[in-house]
Amino acid sequence: MDAAYRAALSGNIALLDQLAAADKTSVQWAIETTLDYALDDTVIVDEDSLKVKTSGIEHIGTEDARIPSKSISLDLKTGQMRNYMEQMAAYALGNMESHFVDNWTCILLFCDFQTQVTHEFTHDEAKEIVSRIISAYKDPNKQPTPCDYCGWCAMRNTCPAIVGPVEKSLTVVESVDTTLDQLREQVSSSPERLGQFLKMANVFKKELWDFAKDKAKELMGQGVDVAGWKISTTKGSEYFTAEVIAEAAETTGASINDIIGLFGGEIDGKTFRAWADKRGYAPSALDSKFKQGTTRMTETKIKTLK
């Protein structure tokens, strides 16, 4: 997808046409977004020209596109949305030093979600982030810490920050002399202990439960019986295309309000704004409505429980 994105920006759509339909749509969005930033300015897409060397870091990064005249670089990201602040700071610092500018903007194109995240850096801001990362890397007392990048780490299978919590979780599970009520009391005896247990349980889920579940699905898909489990398949929901809806509306003389009512009388803000923007229409802020937000927990770094 990265290669198709860069090639299409240079005028070659051969790779783009080879992508699966969903991937092609995602990359096309990223291309259109990039061109909206560039306007008539040159977009650098040659891979060799997109390499970035940052002071103090041996690794040489490679961006996906750059607009030097606007001090902008873009990175195509597929899959889950993650935090790339440190990587973007390194790119920004390297670009500012090579282009002799004091500000740089890095744009993350999460194409599967058709969402962009913008990081604007001054030279001092980028340097502070990069210096902090380098200092942490060189710290002789540094300790491994689980984070979003564990899945890409070569040390993952032996890392004590991953293996340790999994072992501790299994130890708790196999403690036959303890009742559930006692276990619940132990893990909730203090906010610190509760937080540490949630950390261990989350690592256990990601590293063992998800693996075991996928393996079980694979085996059952091959006809192997996995005791106590089965695969259930639900029928896909029925739907009608826009052409069929339009034909039905024309035949029955249905009004616009009647058709919109089919979809609950509303459309999500992002989809509507994108649709309206392509038609040169700007909806009023007074017309938008907001549903009740949701609350969820996210992980942060905490001290190891003694």
Helices and strands as residue ranges (DSSP letters): H 2-9, H 14-18, H 21-38, G 48-50, E 51-53, E 60-62, E 65-67, G 68-70, E 72-77, H 85-99, E 103-110, E 115-122, H 123-138, G 150-152, H 160-173, H 180-187, H 191-204, I 205-209, H 210-221, H 242-252, H 256-261, H 269-278, G 285-287
